Amino acid sequence: KDLRCCQGWDAKDCSNVPREGSYCSPGTIWDDDEGCMDACSSHEARLLCPHGCRQPSRGRKSYECNCKEGSILSDDGITCEEISQVRSCNETEKQQCRSDQSCSVKGTKVACKCAENEHLVDDVCTSKCVASECHERFMDCSVAHGKQDCSCPWKHRMTDIYGSTCTLRQYYYTVSFKLNTSLESQNCSVYAPRVKAAMRTALGYQVHAVTIANCTDNITARLILNDPLPKPLQKRLQACEHPIGDVCMLYPMLPIVRGSATEIEEENLCDSLLKEQEGAYNGVN
């Protein structure tokens, strides 16, 4: 600690600002002959900055330390961190890596690395996961940055606070009906906003999301709800509460053919969502 930095201040009352000229500003230091001097040019900052210091060209810092060659200054303006020199491998060094790995030299060590979405398994770079506990916790496995991680297989599924278990927090239902207009089967997703608006009007705002599974002849929609759908509401579309001739109008703007709506049924996730997950593990439980 350099007590000269605080000269002039009342140690018993820090709120009592000393008079002008009795103390030195940050970045300067007191000298009995010269008064306040720049700490860097007077070489008085060696204890804090072994390689000297300088006044920064911009920013609020009064000074920042110099670093030796091969080091870089950290954000605190004081600490120097060594720069790890990385270069490409020469032909001899490449022989230490597999043909499907990239080769680099960090310092004096050769580093072999698989592609970004691959890891080394049995001396082979692969994007496939090896035996893990992910699927036993209803989670998917993916490879990134050279290692495998578990994640929820569906965006509407959440992990617990420890990220160790995947819990289904929504309820899945399916319904099918025929629109009273021609269908554009090349892009089923265009119908999702209209169907979602109609389902929210008919069933309430517990309808969290809607995806369209099929739109070839009829519309088959997956309804994702925040709460279980009461039994009476599961037949609401079949009731056709707003008939207009041969059309049932599902407000605000979804006309369907009268009598075409099925009962809203709870989806069997073992045959859909979890079936896809099982396939990713080649049927291995």
C-alpha positions in Angstrom: 0.0 0.0 0.0 1.3 3.4 -1.0 0.1 6.0 1.7 1.2 8.9 -0.5 -1.9 8.2 -2.7 -4.2 9.3 0.1 -2.1 12.2 1.4 -4.2 15.1 2.6 -7.3 13.1 3.4 -8.7 13.0 6.9 -8.4 9.3 7.9 -11.0 9.8 10.6 -13.6 11.5 8.3 -13.5 10.3 4.7 -16.4 12.6 3.8 -14.3 15.6 4.6 -12.8 16.5 1.2 -9.2 17.8 1.5 -8.3 21.2 0.2 -7.2 21.6 -3.4 -3.4 21.0 -3.8 -3.1 18.9 -0.7 -3.7 15.6 -2.5 -2.8 14.0 -5.9 -5.3 12.8 -8.5 -5.5 9.1 -9.6 -2.5 8.3 -11.8 -0.3 10.8 -10.1 1.9 10.5 -7.0 3.3 12.9 -4.5 7.0 14.0 -4.7 8.4 16.3 -2.0 10.3 18.3 -4.6 8.0 18.3 -7.6 4.6 17.9 -6.0 2.1 15.7 -7.9 3.9 13.7 -10.7 2.7 11.3 -13.3 3.3 7.9 -11.7 4.2 6.2 -15.0 6.8 8.7 -16.2 8.3 8.9 -12.6 8.7 5.1 -12.6 7.0 5.0 -9.2 4.5 2.4 -10.2 6.9 -0.6 -10.6 5.4 -2.3 -7.6 2.0 -2.5 -9.3 3.2 -2.6 -12.9 6.6 -4.5 -13.1 6.9 -3.6 -16.8 5.9 0.1 -16.3 2.7 1.8 -17.1 1.2 4.4 -19.5 -1.7 6.8 -19.7 -4.4 5.2 -21.9 -5.4 7.0 -25.0 -9.1 6.6 -24.2 -11.4 5.3 -21.4 -11.7 6.4 -17.8 -8.6 4.7 -16.4 -5.9 7.1 -15.2 -3.2 4.6 -16.2 -2.8 1.0 -17.4 0.1 -1.4 -17.1 2.5 -2.4 -19.8 2.9 -6.1 -20.6 5.9 -8.0 -21.8 6.0 -9.4 -25.3 3.8 -12.4 -25.6 1.3 -11.1 -23.1 -1.9 -9.0 -23.3 -3.5 -6.7 -20.9 -6.7 -7.9 -19.2 -9.8 -5.7 -18.7 -8.7 -4.5 -15.2 -5.8 -2.6 -16.8 -3.3 -4.2 -14.4 -3.1 -7.9 -15.0 -1.1 -9.3 -17.9 -2.2 -12.6 -19.5 0.0 -14.8 -21.6 -1.0 -15.2 -25.3 -1.1 -18.8 -26.3 0.4 -18.9 -29.8 -1.6 -21.2 -32.1 -0.4 -22.2 -35.5 -1.3 -24.8 -38.1 0.5 -28.1 -38.1 3.3 -28.9 -40.6 3.1 -32.2 -42.5 5.1 -34.1 -39.9 2.9 -32.8 -37.0 -0.2 -33.8 -38.9 0.8 -37.4 -38.7 0.0 -37.4 -35.0 -3.7 -36.8 -35.9 -6.3 -38.8 -37.7 -7.2 -37.9 -41.2 -10.7 -36.7 -40.1 -9.3 -34.4 -37.4 -7.9 -30.9 -37.6 -4.4 -30.3 -36.4 -3.0 -27.2 -34.6 0.0 -26.4 -32.4 -0.6 -24.5 -29.2 2.6 -23.5 -27.7 4.7 -26.6 -28.1 1.9 -29.2 -28.0 0.1 -30.7 -31.0 -3.7 -30.6 -30.6 -6.0 -33.0 -32.6 -9.7 -32.0 -32.8 -12.8 -33.6 -34.4 -15.3 -31.4 -36.2 -17.5 -29.0 -34.1 -20.4 -31.5 -33.8 -18.3 -34.6 -33.4 -16.3 -36.3 -30.7 -13.7 -39.1 -30.6 -15.2 -42.6 -29.9 -13.1 -45.7 -30.3 -10.5 -43.7 -32.3 -13.2 -42.5 -34.7 -14.7 -39.0 -35.0 -18.5 -39.4 -34.9 -21.6 -37.2 -34.3 -23.5 -40.1 -32.6 -23.8 -40.4 -28.9 -22.4 -43.4 -27.1 -24.3 -45.3 -24.4 -25.6 -42.7 -22.0 -28.3 -42.1 -19.4 -30.0 -39.3 -21.4 -32.8 -41.4 -22.9 -33.5 -43.0 -19.5 -34.4 -39.5 -18.3 -36.6 -38.8 -21.4 -33.9 -36.5 -22.8 -32.1 -36.4 -26.2 -28.4 -36.6 -26.6 -26.4 -34.3 -28.9 -22.7 -33.7 -29.5 -21.2 -30.2 -29.5 -17.8 -28.8 -28.7 -16.3 -32.3 -28.6 -18.6 -33.7 -25.9 -22.1 -35.1 -25.6 -24.9 -33.4 -23.7 -28.5 -34.1 -22.7 -31.3 -31.9 -23.7 -35.1 -31.9 -23.9 -36.3 -33.4 -27.2 -39.1 -30.9 -27.6 -39.2 -27.2 -27.2 -42.3 -27.4 -25.0 -40.6 -29.7 -22.5 -38.6 -28.3 -19.7 -35.6 -29.6 -17.6 -35.6 -29.3 -13.8 -33.4 -26.7 -12.1 -30.5 -29.1 -12.2 -30.9 -29.9 -15.9 -31.0 -33.6 -15.1 -34.6 -34.6 -15.9 -37.0 -33.6 -18.7 -40.5 -33.0 -17.6 -43.5 -32.7 -19.9 -45.4 -29.6 -18.7 -47.9 -29.3 -21.5 -50.7 -31.5 -22.6 -50.9 -32.8 -26.2 -54.2 -33.3 -28.2 -55.0 -33.9 -31.9 -58.0 -33.0 -33.9 -58.9 -33.3 -37.6 -61.3 -31.4 -39.8 -61.9 -30.3 -43.4 -61.6 -26.7 -44.4 -64.3 -25.2 -46.7 -61.5 -24.0 -49.0 -58.9 -25.6 -51.1 -55.7 -26.6 -49.3 -52.1 -25.7 -50.0 -50.4 -28.9 -49.0 -46.9 -27.7 -49.8 -46.8 -25.5 -46.7 -49.0 -26.7 -43.9 -47.6 -24.2 -41.4 -49.5 -21.3 -43.1 -52.7 -22.7 -41.4 -51.3 -22.7 -37.9 -52.1 -19.1 -36.9 -55.7 -19.3 -38.1 -56.2 -22.7 -36.4 -54.6 -21.4 -33.2 -56.9 -18.4 -33.1 -59.9 -20.6 -33.7 -58.9 -23.1 -31.0 -58.3 -20.3 -28.5 -61.8 -18.8 -29.2 -63.4 -22.2 -28.9 -61.4 -23.7 -26.0 -59.8 -20.8 -24.2 -56.3 -19.3 -23.8 -55.0 -22.5 -22.3 -54.2 -23.4 -25.9 -50.5 -22.7 -25.8 -49.4 -23.6 -29.3 -50.7 -25.3 -32.5 -48.7 -27.3 -35.1 -50.2 -28.7 -38.3 -49.2 -32.4 -38.9 -51.0 -32.8 -42.2 -53.0 -30.7 -44.7 -53.3 -33.0 -47.7 -57.1 -33.6 -47.6 -58.1 -32.6 -44.1 -56.2 -30.5 -41.5 -54.7 -32.6 -38.7 -53.6 -30.3 -35.9 -51.7 -30.9 -32.7 -52.9 -28.7 -29.9 -50.5 -28.1 -27.0 -52.3 -26.9 -23.9 -51.1 -25.6 -20.5 -53.8 -27.6 -18.7 -55.8 -30.8 -19.3 -58.8 -30.3 -21.6 -62.1 -31.0 -19.8 -64.1 -33.8 -21.4 -67.1 -31.6 -22.5 -64.7 -29.3 -24.5 -63.3 -32.3 -26.4 -66.5 -32.5 -28.4 -67.0 -28.8 -28.8 -66.0 -28.7 -32.5 -68.4 -31.4 -33.4 -71.3 -29.4 -31.9 -71.0 -26.8 -34.7 -72.2 -23.9 -32.6 -72.1 -21.5 -35.5 -73.6 -23.2 -38.6 -73.9 -21.4 -41.9 -75.4 -23.8 -44.4 -73.0 -26.7 -44.9 -70.2 -24.8 -43.0 -69.4 -24.6 -39.4 -67.7 -21.2 -38.6 -64.9 -21.4 -36.1 -64.3 -17.8 -35.2 -62.5 -15.6 -35.9 -61.8 -16.9 -39.4 -61.8 -20.7 -39.8 -64.7 -22.1 -41.9 -64.8 -25.9 -41.8 -67.1 -28.4 -43.5 -70.0 -29.3 -41.3 -69.7 -32.8 -39.7 -66.0 -33.1 -40.6 -64.5 -32.3 -37.2 -63.4 -35.2 -35.1 -63.4 -35.4 -31.3 -60.3 -33.7 -29.7 -58.3 -36.7 -28.5 -55.3 -36.8 -26.2 -52.2 -37.7 -28.1 -50.4 -40.9 -27.4 -46.8 -39.6 -27.1 -45.4 -43.1 -27.2 -46.5 -43.3 -30.8 -45.4 -39.8 -31.8 -43.0 -37.6 -29.8 -41.3 -40.4 -27.8 -41.3 -42.7 -30.9 -38.9 -40.2 -32.6 -36.7 -40.2 -29.5 -36.6 -44.0 -29.4 -35.6 -44.1 -33.0 -32.6 -41.8 -32.2 -31.4 -44.6 -29.9 -31.9 -47.4 -32.4 -34.6 -48.8 -30.1 -32.3 -49.3 -27.2 -33.8 -48.4 -23.9 
